[in-house]
């Protein structure tokens, strides 16, 4: 499939057709890894990092312990 880039503000965007998004189960919240081999643009699903997993676990514990305090501080 040959695609052209679309102007998006001061940048260019690659529009991915809905059937491809559905096939790969990708939506606007799906993290993608973009890289190149010097000749090709390579787009793939981003693998969750161990560091991110640890952060989210710590965040869940903090929210469970101090959620009420966080809400009061936010107000």
MOPAC internal coordinates of N, CA, C and O (Angstrom, degrees):
PM7 1SCF
backbone

  N    0.0000 0     0.00 0     0.00 0    0    0    0
  C    1.4363 1     0.00 0     0.00 0    1    0    0
  C    1.5216 1   108.29 1     0.00 0    2    1    0
  O    1.2310 1   120.65 1   -50.69 1    3    2    1
  N    1.2997 1   116.36 1   129.31 1    3    2    1
  C    1.4568 1   122.19 1   178.04 1    5    3    2
  C    1.5262 1   108.21 1  -100.37 1    6    5    3
  O    1.2310 1   120.64 1   -50.32 1    7    6    5
  N    1.3213 1   116.38 1   129.68 1    7    6    5
  C    1.4606 1   122.03 1  -179.07 1    9    7    6
  C    1.5248 1   108.83 1  -126.05 1   10    9    7
  O    1.2310 1   120.99 1   -26.19 1   11   10    9
  N    1.3282 1   115.72 1   153.81 1   11   10    9
  C    1.4594 1   121.56 1   172.86 1   13   11   10
  C    1.5229 1   107.99 1  -113.51 1   14   13   11
  O    1.2310 1   121.10 1   -28.81 1   15   14   13
  N    1.3149 1   115.51 1   151.19 1   15   14   13
  C    1.4503 1   120.57 1   177.59 1   17   15   14
  C    1.5263 1   109.59 1   -76.77 1   18   17   15
  O    1.2310 1   120.99 1   -30.57 1   19   18   17
  N    1.3208 1   115.71 1   149.43 1   19   18   17
  C    1.4524 1   122.94 1  -179.11 1   21   19   18
  C    1.5218 1   108.89 1  -112.46 1   22   21   19
  O    1.2310 1   120.08 1   -41.99 1   23   22   21
  N    1.3285 1   117.45 1   138.01 1   23   22   21
  C    1.4664 1   121.66 1   177.59 1   25   23   22
  C    1.5218 1   108.70 1   -66.65 1   26   25   23
  O    1.2310 1   120.80 1   -48.81 1   27   26   25
  N    1.3426 1   116.08 1   131.19 1   27   26   25
  C    1.4661 1   122.56 1   179.70 1   29   27   26
  C    1.5207 1   107.28 1  -138.89 1   30   29   27
  O    1.2310 1   120.16 1   -88.26 1   31   30   29
  N    1.3394 1   117.30 1    91.74 1   31   30   29
  C    1.4566 1   120.84 1  -174.14 1   33   31   30
  C    1.5158 1   109.48 1    65.56 1   34   33   31
  O    1.2310 1   120.47 1    52.02 1   35   34   33
  N    1.3278 1   116.71 1  -127.98 1   35   34   33
  C    1.4677 1   121.37 1   177.38 1   37   35   34
  C    1.5224 1   112.09 1   -90.99 1   38   37   35
  O    1.2310 1   120.61 1  -174.25 1   39   38   37
  N    1.3301 1   116.44 1     5.75 1   39   38   37
  C    1.4640 1   121.18 1  -176.54 1   41   39   38
  C    1.5204 1   110.39 1  -116.69 1   42   41   39
  O    1.2310 1   121.19 1     0.66 1   43   42   41
  N    1.3161 1   115.33 1  -179.34 1   43   42   41
  C    1.4526 1   122.54 1   172.90 1   45   43   42
  C    1.5161 1   108.47 1  -119.17 1   46   45   43
  O    1.2310 1   120.43 1   -34.40 1   47   46   45
  N    1.3230 1   116.78 1   145.60 1   47   46   45
  C    1.4611 1   121.67 1  -177.88 1   49   47   46
  C    1.5161 1   109.76 1  -125.39 1   50   49   47
  O    1.2310 1   121.28 1   -32.73 1   51   50   49
  N    1.3198 1   115.16 1   147.27 1   51   50   49
  C    1.4607 1   121.65 1   173.81 1   53   51   50
  C    1.5203 1   106.73 1  -104.71 1   54   53   51
  O    1.2310 1   120.11 1   -63.70 1   55   54   53
  N    1.3126 1   117.39 1   116.30 1   55   54   53
  C    1.4583 1   122.05 1  -178.88 1   57   55   54
  C    1.5261 1   108.09 1   -87.94 1   58   57   55
  O    1.2310 1   121.01 1   -55.03 1   59   58   57
  N    1.3256 1   115.68 1   124.97 1   59   58   57
  C    1.4628 1   121.67 1   179.96 1   61   59   58
  C    1.5268 1   107.78 1  -101.63 1   62   61   59
  O    1.2310 1   120.66 1   -54.46 1   63   62   61
  N    1.3113 1   116.34 1   125.54 1   63   62   61
  C    1.4575 1   121.46 1  -176.16 1   65   63   62
  C    1.5203 1   112.21 1   -63.97 1   66   65   63
  O    1.2310 1   120.89 1   -33.44 1   67   66   65
  N    1.3286 1   115.91 1   146.56 1   67   66   65
  C    1.4664 1   123.53 1  -176.93 1   69   67   66
  C    1.5310 1   112.78 1   -52.54 1   70   69   67
  O    1.2310 1   118.31 1   134.79 1   71   70   69
  N    1.3442 1   120.82 1   -45.21 1   71   70   69
  C    1.4769 1   119.06 1  -179.31 1   73   71   70
  C    1.5300 1   113.32 1   -59.19 1   74   73   71
  O    1.2310 1   120.46 1   144.44 1   75   74   73
  N    1.3278 1   116.74 1   -35.56 1   75   74   73
  C    1.4711 1   119.84 1   178.25 1   77   75   74
  C    1.5217 1   109.81 1   -70.01 1   78   77   75
  O    1.2310 1   120.24 1   137.57 1   79   78   77
  N    1.3361 1   117.15 1   -42.43 1   79   78   77
  C    1.4636 1   120.69 1   178.04 1   81   79   78
  C    1.5253 1   110.80 1   -60.11 1   82   81   79
  O    1.2310 1   120.75 1   136.41 1   83   82   81
  N    1.3161 1   116.17 1   -43.59 1   83   82   81
  C    1.4726 1   120.19 1  -179.94 1   85   83   82
  C    1.5259 1   111.25 1   -66.53 1   86   85   83
  O    1.2310 1   120.28 1   139.09 1   87   86   85
  N    1.3145 1   117.07 1   -40.91 1   87   86   85
  C    1.4634 1   121.21 1   179.56 1   89   87   86
  C    1.5301 1   110.85 1   -60.25 1   90   89   87
  O    1.2310 1   120.56 1   138.96 1   91   90   89
  N    1.3327 1   116.53 1   -41.04 1   91   90   89
  C    1.4661 1   121.58 1  -177.50 1   93   91   90
  C    1.5240 1   113.07 1   -91.69 1   94   93   91
  O    1.2310 1   120.74 1   178.42 1   95   94   93
  N    1.3405 1   116.19 1    -1.58 1   95   94   93
  C    1.4720 1   122.66 1  -178.30 1   97   95   94
  C    1.5334 1   111.06 1    56.44 1   98   97   95
  O    1.2310 1   121.47 1  -130.55 1   99   98   97
  N    1.3298 1   114.79 1    49.45 1   99   98   97
  C    1.4557 1   122.23 1   179.37 1  101   99   98
  C    1.5231 1   108.28 1  -108.85 1  102  101   99
  O    1.2310 1   120.82 1   -44.66 1  103  102  101
  N    1.3407 1   116.05 1   135.34 1  103  102  101
  C    1.4603 1   120.14 1   172.16 1  105  103  102
  C    1.5308 1   108.17 1  -132.62 1  106  105  103
  O    1.2310 1   120.29 1     7.38 1  107  106  105
  N    1.3265 1   117.05 1  -172.62 1  107  106  105
  C    1.4636 1   120.18 1  -174.95 1  109  107  106
  C    1.5270 1   112.85 1   -66.84 1  110  109  107
  O    1.2310 1   119.68 1   164.57 1  111  110  109
  N    1.3280 1   118.22 1   -15.43 1  111  110  109
  C    1.4689 1   121.34 1   179.82 1  113  111  110
  C    1.5242 1   113.21 1   -97.19 1  114  113  111
  O    1.2310 1   119.92 1   177.24 1  115  114  113
  N    1.3212 1   117.75 1    -2.76 1  115  114  113
  C    1.4591 1   121.59 1  -177.28 1  117  115  114
  C    1.5301 1   110.23 1   -76.81 1  118  117  115
  O    1.2310 1   119.64 1   -58.82 1  119  118  117
  N    1.3340 1   118.30 1   121.18 1  119  118  117
  C    1.4672 1   119.42 1   177.52 1  121  119  118
  C    1.5318 1   110.27 1   -72.81 1  122  121  119
  O    1.2310 1   121.12 1   -47.58 1  123  122  121
  N    1.3212 1   115.46 1   132.42 1  123  122  121
  C    1.4589 1   121.23 1  -178.99 1  125  123  122
  C    1.5218 1   109.64 1  -119.34 1  126  125  123
  O    1.2310 1   121.07 1   -34.24 1  127  126  125
  N    1.3193 1   115.56 1   145.76 1  127  126  125
  C    1.4562 1   122.84 1   176.28 1  129  127  126
  C    1.5257 1   106.77 1  -101.13 1  130  129  127
  O    1.2310 1   120.33 1   -57.84 1  131  130  129
  N    1.3383 1   116.97 1   122.16 1  131  130  129
  C    1.4618 1   121.65 1  -179.49 1  133  131  130
  C    1.5183 1   107.46 1  -113.00 1  134  133  131
  O    1.2310 1   120.71 1   -53.42 1  135  134  133
  N    1.3271 1   116.24 1   126.58 1  135  134  133
  C    1.4605 1   121.12 1   179.56 1  137  135  134
  C    1.5271 1   108.63 1  -146.43 1  138  137  135
  O    1.2310 1   121.22 1     1.77 1  139  138  137
  N    1.3135 1   115.28 1  -178.23 1  139  138  137
  C    1.4595 1   120.46 1   178.54 1  141  139  138
  C    1.5273 1   109.25 1  -145.80 1  142  141  139
  O    1.2310 1   121.42 1   -26.35 1  143  142  141
  N    1.3110 1   114.89 1   153.65 1  143  142  141
  C    1.4624 1   119.60 1   173.38 1  145  143  142
  C    1.5294 1   109.93 1  -103.73 1  146  145  143
  O    1.2310 1   120.75 1  -167.66 1  147  146  145
  N    1.3253 1   116.18 1    12.34 1  147  146  145
  C    1.4601 1   121.49 1  -179.11 1  149  147  146
  C    1.5101 1   112.51 1    99.61 1  150  149  147
  O    1.2310 1   120.02 1   159.92 1  151  150  149
  N    1.3250 1   117.57 1   -20.08 1  151  150  149
  C    1.4583 1   122.43 1   178.89 1  153  151  150
  C    1.5183 1   112.44 1  -126.47 1  154  153  151
  O    1.2310 1   120.66 1   153.52 1  155  154  153
  N    1.3175 1   116.35 1   -26.48 1  155  154  153
  C    1.4596 1   121.13 1  -174.78 1  157  155  154
  C    1.5178 1   110.42 1  -126.33 1  158  157  155
  O    1.2310 1   121.57 1   -31.30 1  159  158  157
  N    1.3225 1   114.60 1   148.70 1  159  158  157
  C    1.4555 1   121.40 1   171.32 1  161  159  158
  C    1.5174 1   106.74 1   -88.96 1  162  161  159
  O    1.2310 1   120.31 1   -51.82 1  163  162  161
  N    1.3144 1   117.02 1   128.18 1  163  162  161
  C    1.4639 1   121.46 1  -177.10 1  165  163  162
  C    1.5253 1   107.64 1  -117.12 1  166  165  163
  O    1.2310 1   120.85 1   -58.56 1  167  166  165
  N    1.3326 1   115.98 1   121.44 1  167  166  165
  C    1.4616 1   121.65 1  -179.78 1  169  167  166
  C    1.5195 1   107.77 1  -120.01 1  170  169  167
  O    1.2310 1   120.55 1   -53.57 1  171  170  169
  N    1.3106 1   116.55 1   126.43 1  171  170  169
  C    1.4601 1   121.03 1  -179.93 1  173  171  170
  C    1.5173 1   110.24 1  -144.42 1  174  173  171
  O    1.2310 1   121.01 1   -12.45 1  175  174  173
  N    1.3049 1   115.68 1   167.55 1  175  174  173
  C    1.4569 1   120.02 1   176.44 1  177  175  174
  C    1.5206 1   109.17 1   -66.19 1  178  177  175
  O    1.2310 1   120.57 1   -46.39 1  179  178  177
  N    1.3157 1   116.52 1   133.61 1  179  178  177
  C    1.4657 1   120.88 1   178.49 1  181  179  178
  C    1.5203 1   108.84 1   -74.19 1  182  181  179
  O    1.2310 1   120.98 1   -48.11 1  183  182  181
  N    1.3028 1   115.73 1   131.89 1  183  182  181
  C    1.4567 1   120.48 1   177.84 1  185  183  182
  C    1.5224 1   108.84 1   -81.81 1  186  185  183
  O    1.2310 1   120.21 1   -45.63 1  187  186  185
  N    1.3190 1   117.21 1   134.37 1  187  186  185
  C    1.4670 1   118.45 1   179.07 1  189  187  186
  C    1.5295 1   110.15 1   -62.75 1  190  189  187
  O    1.2310 1   121.16 1   -43.60 1  191  190  189
  N    1.3218 1   115.39 1   136.40 1  191  190  189
  C    1.4560 1   119.02 1  -179.13 1  193  191  190
  C    1.5252 1   109.93 1   -88.16 1  194  193  191
  O    1.2310 1   120.76 1   -28.14 1  195  194  193
  N    1.2983 1   116.14 1   151.86 1  195  194  193
  C    1.4622 1   121.83 1   177.00 1  197  195  194
  C    1.5184 1   109.58 1   -61.28 1  198  197  195
  O    1.2310 1   121.02 1   140.58 1  199  198  197
  N    1.3129 1   115.65 1   -39.42 1  199  198  197
  C    1.4645 1   120.28 1   179.87 1  201  199  198
  C    1.5240 1   110.53 1   -61.48 1  202  201  199
  O    1.2310 1   120.10 1   137.60 1  203  202  201
  N    1.3353 1   117.41 1   -42.40 1  203  202  201
  C    1.4623 1   121.25 1   179.14 1  205  203  202
  C    1.5259 1   110.21 1   -65.09 1  206  205  203
  O    1.2310 1   120.43 1   137.85 1  207  206  205
  N    1.3287 1   116.79 1   -42.15 1  207  206  205
  C    1.4705 1   120.72 1   178.57 1  209  207  206
  C    1.5334 1   110.86 1   -59.60 1  210  209  207
  O    1.2310 1   120.35 1   137.00 1  211  210  209
  N    1.3361 1   116.94 1   -43.00 1  211  210  209
  C    1.4662 1   120.99 1   179.16 1  213  211  210
  C    1.5246 1   110.60 1   -64.26 1  214  213  211
  O    1.2310 1   120.80 1   138.36 1  215  214  213
  N    1.3324 1   116.07 1   -41.64 1  215  214  213
  C    1.4641 1   120.23 1   179.18 1  217  215  214
  C    1.5255 1   110.59 1   -61.97 1  218  217  215
  O    1.2310 1   120.26 1   133.64 1  219  218  217
  N    1.3322 1   117.11 1   -46.36 1  219  218  217
  C    1.4694 1   120.31 1  -178.48 1  221  219  218
  C    1.5296 1   111.29 1   -65.11 1  222  221  219
  O    1.2310 1   120.07 1   144.18 1  223  222  221
  N    1.3218 1   117.48 1   -35.82 1  223  222  221
  C    1.4689 1   120.63 1   177.31 1  225  223  222
  C    1.5318 1   110.22 1   -66.06 1  226  225  223
  O    1.2310 1   120.33 1   136.25 1  227  226  225
  N    1.3303 1   116.97 1   -43.75 1  227  226  225
  C    1.4664 1   120.93 1   178.55 1  229  227  226
  C    1.5268 1   110.55 1   -64.78 1  230  229  227
  O    1.2310 1   120.68 1   142.18 1  231  230  229
  N    1.3134 1   116.30 1   -37.82 1  231  230  229
  C    1.4575 1   120.87 1   178.74 1  233  231  230
  C    1.5300 1   110.68 1   -64.71 1  234  233  231
  O    1.2310 1   120.29 1   139.59 1  235  234  233
  N    1.3137 1   117.05 1   -40.41 1  235  234  233
  C    1.4633 1   121.37 1   178.80 1  237  235  234
  C    1.5313 1   110.60 1   -64.27 1  238  237  235
  O    1.2310 1   120.24 1   138.28 1  239  238  237
  N    1.3205 1   117.15 1   -41.72 1  239  238  237
  C    1.4676 1   120.89 1   178.49 1  241  239  238
  C    1.5274 1   110.10 1   -64.25 1  242  241  239
  O    1.2310 1   120.40 1   135.47 1  243  242  241
  N    1.3338 1   116.83 1   -44.53 1  243  242  241
  C    1.4651 1   120.51 1   179.74 1  245  243  242
  C    1.5226 1   110.84 1   -63.31 1  246  245  243
  O    1.2310 1   120.54 1   139.63 1  247  246  245
  N    1.3132 1   116.57 1   -40.37 1  247  246  245
  C    1.4624 1   119.98 1   179.47 1  249  247  246
  C    1.5324 1   110.95 1   -65.79 1  250  249  247
  O    1.2310 1   120.78 1   140.90 1  251  250  249
  N    1.3181 1   116.11 1   -39.10 1  251  250  249
  C    1.4621 1   119.92 1   180.00 1  253  251  250
  C    1.5331 1   110.04 1   -65.74 1  254  253  251
  O    1.2310 1   120.64 1   136.37 1  255  254  253
  N    1.3293 1   116.39 1   -43.63 1  255  254  253
  C    1.4633 1   120.60 1  -177.65 1  257  255  254
  C    1.5270 1   113.16 1   -75.71 1  258  257  255
  O    1.2310 1   120.71 1   137.72 1  259  258  257
  N    1.3256 1   116.24 1   -42.28 1  259  258  257
  C    1.4608 1   120.75 1  -169.45 1  261  259  258
  C    1.5312 1   113.68 1  -120.92 1  262  261  259
  O    1.2310 1   120.34 1  -162.47 1  263  262  261
  N    1.3273 1   116.95 1    17.53 1  263  262  261
  C    1.4619 1   120.77 1  -177.23 1  265  263  262
  C    1.5121 1   113.85 1   -55.17 1  266  265  263
  O    1.2310 1   120.18 1   135.52 1  267  266  265
  N    1.3279 1   117.25 1   -44.48 1  267  266  265
  C    1.4621 1   120.87 1   179.51 1  269  267  266
  C    1.5374 1   110.92 1   -63.24 1  270  269  267
  O    1.2310 1   120.32 1   137.85 1  271  270  269
  N    1.3094 1   117.00 1   -42.15 1  271  270  269
  C    1.4657 1   120.82 1   179.28 1  273  271  270
  C    1.5347 1   110.26 1   -64.06 1  274  273  271
  O    1.2310 1   120.62 1   138.99 1  275  274  273
  N    1.3375 1   116.42 1   -41.01 1  275  274  273
  C    1.4668 1   120.38 1   177.89 1  277  275  274
  C    1.5279 1   110.96 1   -60.13 1  278  277  275
  O    1.2310 1   120.80 1   137.47 1  279  278  277
  N    1.3353 1   116.07 1   -42.53 1  279  278  277
  C    1.4677 1   120.16 1   179.61 1  281  279  278
  C    1.5209 1   110.85 1   -63.60 1  282  281  279
  O    1.2310 1   120.16 1   137.40 1  283  282  281
  N    1.3221 1   117.31 1   -42.60 1  283  282  281
  C    1.4687 1   120.67 1   179.77 1  285  283  282
  C    1.5276 1   110.79 1   -65.25 1  286  285  283
  O    1.2310 1   120.42 1   139.79 1  287  286  285
  N    1.3288 1   116.81 1   -40.21 1  287  286  285
  C    1.4617 1   120.38 1   177.31 1  289  287  286
  C    1.5242 1   111.60 1   -64.35 1  290  289  287
  O    1.2310 1   120.61 1   144.29 1  291  290  289
  N    1.3144 1   116.43 1   -35.71 1  291  290  289
  C    1.4596 1   120.88 1  -179.22 1  293  291  290
  C    1.5304 1   111.56 1   -66.84 1  294  293  291
  O    1.2310 1   121.02 1   151.08 1  295  294  293
  N    1.3169 1   115.66 1   -28.92 1  295  294  293
  C    1.4687 1   119.28 1  -179.63 1  297  295  294
  C    1.4902 1   108.76 1   -81.33 1  298  297  295
  O    1.2310 1   120.10 1   180.00 1  299  298  297

